[in-house]
């Protein structure tokens, strides 16, 4: 997945990532995917951290290209095998490092 180049595209990808994680949580709950139960706390943390990032970006308080990974990135990497959409997290982190227009 290509990293977003603009702030709007960055926010759109954050929203898409939030949707995907929430959708996976719903699937775990309603489809009783018990093999994913252990990941639920990590998914909930990812949603919270993505929402915080979205707020910071939309309010102008997020600093791009600051030399650090995004707060959620290590958690996403640790759980990448259970997330088919991991490339979205990777693209967000790449854009964070490179900066956006």
N, C-alpha and C positions, 0 to 999 in steps of 0.2 A: 504494500500500500504506500502510495506517495504521501509525503509529509505535506500538510497544508502550508500555503505560502502567505495567506492573509489572516488578519485577526478574525474576520467573519468565518472563513473556512476552518480556522482553529476552533472557534466556538461551536460551529456545526459538528465537528468531529467529536468534541467533548460531549455534546448532546446525544450523538449517535452512540458513543461508548456507554453513557448512562443508560440509554434505552436498552442496549444489548445486555448489560449486566442485570438490569431489572427484569428483563425478559427471561434470562437464565434463572434468576431467583424464583420467578413465578413458575417456571417449568419444574424446578426442584420441588416446590411446594405442592403444586396441583397434580403433577404427574408422578409424584412420589419417587423421584430419582435419588434414592437413598445413597447411592455411591458418591453423590456430590455434597451430602450433608456436611462433611468436614470443611468444605470450602465456603459455606454460608457466611461465617464471620469475615472472611477476607473479602468476599463480594460486597458485603454491607460497608466495609471500610472503604473499598474502592469507590462506591457510589458517593459516600460522604466527601472523600477527597476530590473526586471529579467535580462535585457541586461547588466545593470551595474554590477550586481552580477556575471554574466558569465565572463565579462571582468576582474573583480577583481580576480576571481578564476583562470582563464587561465593565467593571468599575475603574479600570485603568491602573490597578495596583499590582499587576503581575509584571515581573521583570524577566524578559526573555534574554537568552544568551548570557546567563550569569555564571556559567561554568558548572552548574549542578544539575542533577537529574530531577525530574518532577517528583513530588512527594510520594506519589503512588507507584512510581515505576518499579522499584525493587519488589514491592508486593505483587505487582502484575507479573514480573519476570518469574517469581517463585511459583506462581500459579498458572503459568502459561499453558501447561498441558491440559488444564481443565477449562481453558477459554479459547474457543475457536476463533475469536475476534481479537486475539492478542496483538495482531499487527496494528490495530488502531492505537493501542497504548504506545507501541513502538514509534508510530508516526507522530504522535503528539510529543513524545520526548525528543525526537529528532528536530521537530519544528521549534520546540522550546530552546534547544541548543543553538540552532541556526538563526533564530529570530524570524519574525514575520513582518509583512508590510502593514 
